[in-house]
Amino acid sequence: MCSSYTLLSFLVLISAFFASKFLLPAKELPIRILNPSGPCTVTQKTWTLTSRPSGPFKSTDATLETSSLDVCSPSPNSLIIKTETLGLDAFLRTMLDAEAFHGAVNLTGTLPAFGVGTVVSSGVNSTYSPGDTVMGMLGASNYVSIIPSEMGPFPVLPFLPPALSLGLLSLTTGLTAHVGIYGVLKPPRKGDTVVVSAAAGAVGSVAVQLAKRTGAKVIGVAGGEIKNDYLREELGVLAVDYKAGDLGGQLDELAPEGIDFFFDGAGGEVLDEVLRRINYNARVVICGAASQYSGNLNVGVVKGPSEYLKLAEKDSTMKGFVVLNYMWRVPGAMLDLIYLWATDKIELKESWVEGIEEFPNAMVKMFSGGMVGKILVKV
Ligand SMILES: NC(=O)c1ccc[n+]([C@@H]2O[C@H](COP(=O)([O-])OP(=O)(O)OC[C@H]3O[C@@H](n4cnc5c(N)ncnc54)[C@H](OP(=O)(O)O)[C@@H]3O)[C@@H](O)[C@H]2O)c1
């Protein structure tokens, strides 16, 4: 499907795109507007945090603020962006606590979210042009006025569907899975038994497919029938439903030989049940702990791992990682994921929600279950 000539041309175009965005010196330009004859005032709808969730996030913890935004007068260094798509990430929930590794959102601050949007107007000092597609930390709003450096280093990839930049090819999703499977500890190999938790979510479902490609036997842990059916029927791996009870018994049945590699996005009880079953020289990669994000962090009630002594008994290694500390692996991982996607060897299922009004409900569903793969909001 993708010849090497096409791949080469694609790489040259991507390099030219990044060079034009980040390497060429900025020159002062007049304010530019996408639609000069259109109205200057638009209605801006923004979800703000109005109470800190004490447990799972509830849609009543946020308020939809409506105001008018003048899109014809961006400040000199800023852009006004019309948000097209927002992506949901589990770590966003941690940012709603009073203290957060990725930075806490202030009360009345905008709910955080990565998004893809179109530049509507750009200030005199901006190198972006109206009509450019951009990606970054835009927040849960339909229009954003932002200084480009606040969007973070997350350029949208040219010539590819924008949703890919928020999912399979995004730093916090596909690239995280790639780094976690191949780059943190000795990767899985044929003959190994691999377990992935939060396996039918965004990061987990990519990790499952990458682990399967190594030839290892793969077991996904996920909650509920929809997600377990997806793992078995569409990704072709074994599946365990932790919400059905007796997680340990289910793991024993599917992996009586023990577990060699664990990619953990869930933490808590799942981590302990896996640790109880590791083999000699097992590798446990801590990607995250979604089961502990709903109000447990920073208040001293994080569960597990209570079975860490198994690491000593089984000469095994457990290592956590943050993808931002593995940026040197990102170009190679990105190329590998593009190749696998272009040759239909990997997919990231997208679960779409319609309208900015639905953003908080989508956030609730990310943790309560049922929505497979990457949850995206069509703004
Ligand atoms: N280390 C890094 O640099 C890095 C970067 C990005 C993401 N991450 C981590 O990767 C993990 C997945 O992130 P994501 O954005 O792709 O989210 P996601 O998996 O799409 O959504 C959240 C997940 O949490 C699971 N979950 C919620 N409560 C749970 C519980 N009590 N027990 C087990 N699972 C539970 C849900 O699975 P069920 O519906 O099956 O319960 C769901 O899959 C998170 O831990 C996140 O922090 C780490």
The ligand as an SDF file (V2000), in Angstrom:
LIG
                    3D

 48 52  0  0  0  0  0  0  0  0999 V2000
    3.9700    7.4340   31.3420 N   0  0  0  0  0  0  0  0  0  0  0  0
    3.5690    8.2990   30.4410 C   0  0  0  0  0  0  0  0  0  0  0  0
    4.3460    9.1080   29.9120 O   0  0  0  0  0  0  0  0  0  0  0  0
    2.1310    8.3130   30.0490 C   0  0  0  0  0  0  0  0  0  0  0  0
    1.6730    9.0850   28.9690 C   0  0  0  0  0  0  0  0  0  0  0  0
    0.3170    9.0130   28.6340 C   0  0  0  0  0  0  0  0  0  0  0  0
   -0.5510    8.1990   29.3550 C   0  0  0  0  0  0  0  0  0  0  0  0
   -0.0530    7.4980   30.4200 N   0  0  0  0  0  0  0  0  0  0  0  0
   -0.9240    6.6190   31.2120 C   0  0  0  0  0  0  0  0  0  0  0  0
   -1.4640    5.6030   30.3830 O   0  0  0  0  0  0  0  0  0  0  0  0
   -2.6870    5.1490   30.9780 C   0  0  0  0  0  0  0  0  0  0  0  0
   -3.7890    5.1500   29.9250 C   0  0  0  0  0  0  0  0  0  0  0  0
   -4.0230    6.5010   29.5330 O   0  0  0  0  0  0  0  0  0  0  0  0
   -5.0550    6.8740   28.3590 P   0  0  0  0  0  0  0  0  0  0  0  0
   -4.9690    8.3420   28.2000 O   0  0  0  0  0  0  0  0  0  0  0  0
   -4.8500    5.9770   27.2150 O   0  0  0  0  0  0  0  0  0  0  0  0
   -6.4640    6.5580   29.0400 O   0  0  0  0  0  0  0  0  0  0  0  0
   -7.5490    5.4650   28.6250 P   0  0  0  0  0  0  0  0  0  0  0  0
   -6.9600    4.1150   28.8230 O   0  0  0  0  0  0  0  0  0  0  0  0
   -8.0890    5.7570   27.2680 O   0  0  0  0  0  0  0  0  0  0  0  0
   -8.7240    5.7500   29.6710 O   0  0  0  0  0  0  0  0  0  0  0  0
   -8.5920    5.5620   31.0580 C   0  0  0  0  0  0  0  0  0  0  0  0
   -8.5390    4.0770   31.4150 C   0  0  0  0  0  0  0  0  0  0  0  0
   -8.5950    3.8890   32.7960 O   0  0  0  0  0  0  0  0  0  0  0  0
   -9.0980    2.5760   33.0030 C   0  0  0  0  0  0  0  0  0  0  0  0
   -9.5900    2.4980   34.3810 N   0  0  0  0  0  0  0  0  0  0  0  0
  -10.3520    3.4120   35.0370 C   0  0  0  0  0  0  0  0  0  0  0  0
  -10.5890    2.9920   36.2850 N   0  0  0  0  0  0  0  0  0  0  0  0
   -9.9790    1.7810   36.4150 C   0  0  0  0  0  0  0  0  0  0  0  0
   -9.8620    0.8290   37.4780 C   0  0  0  0  0  0  0  0  0  0  0  0
  -10.4300    1.0530   38.6720 N   0  0  0  0  0  0  0  0  0  0  0  0
   -9.1360   -0.2930   37.2600 N   0  0  0  0  0  0  0  0  0  0  0  0
   -8.5650   -0.5210   36.0710 C   0  0  0  0  0  0  0  0  0  0  0  0
   -8.6330    0.3370   35.0060 N   0  0  0  0  0  0  0  0  0  0  0  0
   -9.3350    1.4730   35.1960 C   0  0  0  0  0  0  0  0  0  0  0  0
  -10.2130    2.4580   31.9820 C   0  0  0  0  0  0  0  0  0  0  0  0
  -10.3300    1.1240   31.6090 O   0  0  0  0  0  0  0  0  0  0  0  0
  -11.6720    0.2440   31.8790 P   0  0  0  0  0  0  0  0  0  0  0  0
  -12.8010    0.9090   31.1400 O   0  0  0  0  0  0  0  0  0  0  0  0
  -11.2570   -1.0490   31.3020 O   0  0  0  0  0  0  0  0  0  0  0  0
  -11.8680    0.2900   33.3400 O   0  0  0  0  0  0  0  0  0  0  0  0
   -9.6580    3.2710   30.8070 C   0  0  0  0  0  0  0  0  0  0  0  0
   -9.0520    2.4500   29.8360 O   0  0  0  0  0  0  0  0  0  0  0  0
   -2.9740    6.0860   32.1430 C   0  0  0  0  0  0  0  0  0  0  0  0
   -2.5260    5.4970   33.3170 O   0  0  0  0  0  0  0  0  0  0  0  0
   -2.1300    7.3090   31.8120 C   0  0  0  0  0  0  0  0  0  0  0  0
   -1.7810    8.0770   32.9310 O   0  0  0  0  0  0  0  0  0  0  0  0
    1.2470    7.5450   30.7660 C   0  0  0  0  0  0  0  0  0  0  0  0
  1  2  1  0
  2  3  2  0
  2  4  1  0
  4  5  1  0
  4 48  2  0
  5  6  2  0
  6  7  1  0
  7  8  2  0
  8  9  1  0
  8 48  1  0
  9 10  1  0
  9 46  1  0
 10 11  1  0
 11 12  1  0
 11 44  1  0
 12 13  1  0
 13 14  1  0
 14 15  2  0
 14 16  1  0
 14 17  1  0
 17 18  1  0
 18 19  2  0
 18 20  1  0
 18 21  1  0
 21 22  1  0
 22 23  1  0
 23 24  1  0
 23 42  1  0
 24 25  1  0
 25 26  1  0
 25 36  1  0
 26 27  1  0
 26 35  1  0
 27 28  2  0
 28 29  1  0
 29 30  1  0
 29 35  2  0
 30 31  1  0
 30 32  2  0
 32 33  1  0
 33 34  2  0
 34 35  1  0
 36 37  1  0
 36 42  1  0
 37 38  1  0
 38 39  2  0
 38 40  1  0
 38 41  1  0
 42 43  1  0
 44 45  1  0
 44 46  1  0
 46 47  1  0
M  CHG  2   8   1  16  -1
M  END
$$$$
